[in-house]
Amino acid sequence: MRLEDKVVIVTGAGGGLGAGIARVCSREGARVVVADIRGDAAQAVAESLPGPALALACDVGDDDAQHLLVVQAVERFGRIDGLVNNAGINFAKPFLDTTAAEWERIIRVDLRAVFFLSQKVCRQMLAQARPGGSLVNISSVHSQAALPGAGPYDAAKGGVVAMGKSLAVELAPLGIRVNAISPGLLNTQIWQDIQDAAPSAEECLDYWKSNIPIGRVIETEEIGELAAFLLSPASSAITGANIFADGGMTAQLISKEPYVSRALEGK
Ligand SMILES: NC(=O)c1ccc[n+]([C@@H]2O[C@H](COP(=O)([O-])OP(=O)(O)OC[C@H]3O[C@@H](n4cnc5c(N)ncnc54)[C@H](O)[C@@H]3O)[C@@H](O)[C@H]2O)c1
């Protein structure tokens, strides 16, 4: 098992992607701290995992709650080897209408929390026997390409990647690696909401198939597999990376060709 005996914190693990990451980490032998602002949801996920797990109610945007999360994880499992900064909130509203309070709400959870929780976890990782560890930050395809109305979210997700590179080069000599994963459209509540809002399920599927080269949304455990790899010694040479797990979405130049061009031979 890739994460035998490792202690891994996954934030926002009470549902969606975080729960998928927690499941894979647990299957791979990790002792998992399932942290979520919804304590009851965290508890349900922790109880469903195959290995030892601790559920904690925690608002990652709150500095005192971050401190408690680290203290309680160490109290229960004795050390911390990995942190997956997954908790995140989405946002879509026209730029001209976005308020300062909305900007701050998104940045607080999607960017500031990643920095300061990582700081607390790294201090612990460096203080323990066998210092070192691995941080995995969940960014998004929004770190590469944009949608209208997503300014605060895109700023946060781009910031997570840029900040992660700085942490990676600073912490590499200390044995801590820092990487980002940028998922494409995931099979979570967001995908359900998109389908529910579409005039026809068939048209909706066709549209998204044309936008995602592999022709489907991404399963949460596919991201979990990548996170487990980045948390494990198998990825020991990888730090400061932003890995796209988006079914080719950001590799595609144009989503749907309006017409088919003649063959181009480079002349
Ligand atoms: N769903 C997608 O298509 C998609 C694509 C790319 C990236 N992402 C990123 O993946 C991550 C997870 O997204 P998801 O789709 O699973 O979302 P989700 O809303 O289904 O789950 C997010 C979880 O985070 C928790 N959470 C929210 N605020 C929190 C806080 N302040 N403290 C602690 N926990 C908090 C929620 O309770 C929830 O359990 C996010 O960072 C998101 O930006 C999602």
The ligand as a Gaussian input file, in Angstrom:
#p B3LYP/6-31G(d) Opt

LIG

0 1
 N      -16.388000      20.081000      -8.799000
 C      -15.569000      20.409000      -9.780000
 O      -15.884000      20.243000     -10.961000
 C      -14.210000      20.998000      -9.438000
 C      -13.300000      21.227000     -10.475000
 C      -12.039000      21.732000     -10.183000
 C      -11.682000      21.992000      -8.867000
 N      -12.576000      21.769000      -7.863000
 C      -12.129000      22.036000      -6.495000
 O      -12.236000      20.844000      -5.752000
 C      -12.460000      21.150000      -4.379000
 C      -13.665000      20.365000      -3.885000
 O      -14.778000      20.706000      -4.685000
 P      -16.143000      19.848000      -4.690000
 O      -16.667000      19.913000      -6.061000
 O      -15.939000      18.559000      -4.018000
 O      -17.048000      20.823000      -3.810000
 P      -18.195000      20.422000      -2.761000
 O      -18.928000      21.709000      -2.495000
 O      -18.955000      19.234000      -3.221000
 O      -17.354000      20.024000      -1.473000
 C      -16.595000      20.979000      -0.765000
 C      -16.504000      20.525000       0.681000
 O      -15.762000      21.541000       1.379000
 C      -16.459000      21.854000       2.567000
 N      -16.147000      23.227000       2.941000
 C      -16.617000      24.375000       2.383000
 N      -16.126000      25.442000       3.038000
 C      -15.313000      24.959000       4.015000
 C      -14.536000      25.578000       5.029000
 N      -14.507000      26.898000       5.180000
 N      -13.845000      24.777000       5.873000
 C      -13.894000      23.430000       5.753000
 N      -14.628000      22.791000       4.835000
 C      -15.337000      23.558000       3.962000
 C      -17.923000      21.644000       2.262000
 O      -18.701000      21.432000       3.435000
 C      -17.871000      20.412000       1.348000
 O      -17.947000      19.210000       2.082000
 C      -12.620000      22.660000      -4.302000
 O      -11.392000      23.246000      -3.919000
 C      -12.983000      23.050000      -5.734000
 O      -12.641000      24.372000      -6.024000
 C      -13.829000      21.273000      -8.117000

